[in-house]
Amino acid sequence: MAAIYSLYIINKSGGLIFYKDYGSAGRMDTNDSLRLASLWHSMHAISQQLSPISGCSGIELLEADTFDLHCFQSLTGTKFFAVSEPGTQHMDNLLKHIYELYTDYVLKNPFYEMEMPIRCELFEINLSQAVQKDRVALLGR
Amino acid sequence: MQFFGGSEISPSPPAPTASGNNAHMMYVFNRNGVCLLYREWNRPLHTLNAQQDHKLMFGLLFSLKSLTAKMDPTNADKGNLGVPQLPGQGCSFHSFRTNTYKLSFMEIPSGIKIILVAHPRTGDLRESLKYIYNLYVEYVVKNPLYTPGTPIKCELFNTTLDQYVRGLG
């Protein structure tokens, strides 16, 4: 498991349903995180249009100067994307693990409404455990 | 972002990082969004006509730059989303990868953007983009018959570029 700066989950329409910051200087307020999530959803879709080869499923990794952004899209269109340090390995495994936690603690929760913001305590607890495992690498704040 | 410290006029081309496949296509935009150059070497799928494709590409890159600057986790003081960023201001992305292609991007302080779309398993193409920028300076900017802001029609630039990109594969 790898350490990440923040995690976003967006539903198939591009609305933000979960945002958690794990200690970056760039923590965002609600409005900004909502805007960014929608922007990412649109960029993900546009990148499929610009593909020179058919069968493109959207951006999986965005590399910037100070961070990497990894995105995992489930078959239903729900996108999980995480901001991590540049060059972090095995992020796709972490994102798939987070997807499993989502299916177990969110989708199987009878009180959870589809496409709505996630308010499931067990999901957040297990998510923190999964992410905290390698937080030693992210010290320095 | 530290920029071009090199003192050489034309550095030797870096060792090719991609193996097996040529690049698919390349775009050069100026700061106003005018597509100065579009080269296509291997593009089986054309979703939109040329004009729309260029506009969409420029728009995508503009928005991604804005998103990257805002999402920077190491910088607490950021402007609002959508505020135009000067070249070099704020965090900028240098590449993104999908399952079918990898797009490498470089922005020069003058606002010229160079984009190379290649195979997804391509390595880091930043050095290659710097070399292509040097080709642009040598063959296009220094050409007295070229008007800045207009599409590039320099034959020598095109042939040298084709040769270099073929060498990447």
Chai-1 contact restraints between the chains, C-beta under 6 A:
chainA,res_idxA,chainB,res_idxB,connection_type,confidence,min_distance_angstrom,max_distance_angstrom,comment,restraint_id
A,Y5,B,P73,contact,1.0,0.0,6.0,A-B,restraint_1
A,S24,B,P73,contact,1.0,0.0,6.0,A-B,restraint_2
A,A25,B,T74,contact,1.0,0.0,6.0,A-B,restraint_3
A,A25,B,A76,contact,1.0,0.0,6.0,A-B,restraint_4
A,G26,B,D72,contact,1.0,0.0,6.0,A-B,restraint_5
A,G26,B,P73,contact,1.0,0.0,6.0,A-B,restraint_6
A,R35,B,L81,contact,1.0,0.0,6.0,A-B,restraint_7
A,L39,B,L67,contact,1.0,0.0,6.0,A-B,restraint_8
A,M43,B,S63,contact,1.0,0.0,6.0,A-B,restraint_9
A,M43,B,L64,contact,1.0,0.0,6.0,A-B,restraint_10
A,I46,B,L60,contact,1.0,0.0,6.0,A-B,restraint_11
A,S47,B,T98,contact,1.0,0.0,6.0,A-B,restraint_12
A,Q49,B,T47,contact,1.0,0.0,6.0,A-B,restraint_13
A,L50,B,M57,contact,1.0,0.0,6.0,A-B,restraint_14
A,S51,B,T100,contact,1.0,0.0,6.0,A-B,restraint_15
A,S51,B,Y101,contact,1.0,0.0,6.0,A-B,restraint_16
A,P52,B,H24,contact,1.0,0.0,6.0,A-B,restraint_17
A,P52,B,R43,contact,1.0,0.0,6.0,A-B,restraint_18
A,P52,B,L45,contact,1.0,0.0,6.0,A-B,restraint_19
A,P52,B,Y101,contact,1.0,0.0,6.0,A-B,restraint_20
A,I53,B,P44,contact,1.0,0.0,6.0,A-B,restraint_21
A,I53,B,L45,contact,1.0,0.0,6.0,A-B,restraint_22
A,I53,B,T100,contact,1.0,0.0,6.0,A-B,restraint_23
A,S54,B,L45,contact,1.0,0.0,6.0,A-B,restraint_24
A,C56,B,T98,contact,1.0,0.0,6.0,A-B,restraint_25
A,C56,B,T100,contact,1.0,0.0,6.0,A-B,restraint_26
A,S57,B,N99,contact,1.0,0.0,6.0,A-B,restraint_27
A,G58,B,T98,contact,1.0,0.0,6.0,A-B,restraint_28
A,I59,B,F96,contact,1.0,0.0,6.0,A-B,restraint_29
A,I59,B,T98,contact,1.0,0.0,6.0,A-B,restraint_30
A,E60,B,R97,contact,1.0,0.0,6.0,A-B,restraint_31
A,E60,B,T98,contact,1.0,0.0,6.0,A-B,restraint_32
A,L61,B,R97,contact,1.0,0.0,6.0,A-B,restraint_33
A,L62,B,F93,contact,1.0,0.0,6.0,A-B,restraint_34
A,L62,B,F96,contact,1.0,0.0,6.0,A-B,restraint_35
A,E63,B,H94,contact,1.0,0.0,6.0,A-B,restraint_36
A,E63,B,S95,contact,1.0,0.0,6.0,A-B,restraint_37
A,A64,B,T68,contact,1.0,0.0,6.0,A-B,restraint_38
A,A64,B,C91,contact,1.0,0.0,6.0,A-B,restraint_39
A,A64,B,F93,contact,1.0,0.0,6.0,A-B,restraint_40
A,D65,B,M1,contact,1.0,0.0,6.0,A-B,restraint_41
A,D65,B,C91,contact,1.0,0.0,6.0,A-B,restraint_42
A,T66,B,D72,contact,1.0,0.0,6.0,A-B,restraint_43
A,T66,B,T74,contact,1.0,0.0,6.0,A-B,restraint_44
A,T66,B,C91,contact,1.0,0.0,6.0,A-B,restraint_45
A,F67,B,P73,contact,1.0,0.0,6.0,A-B,restraint_46
A,V83,B,P73,contact,1.0,0.0,6.0,A-B,restraint_47
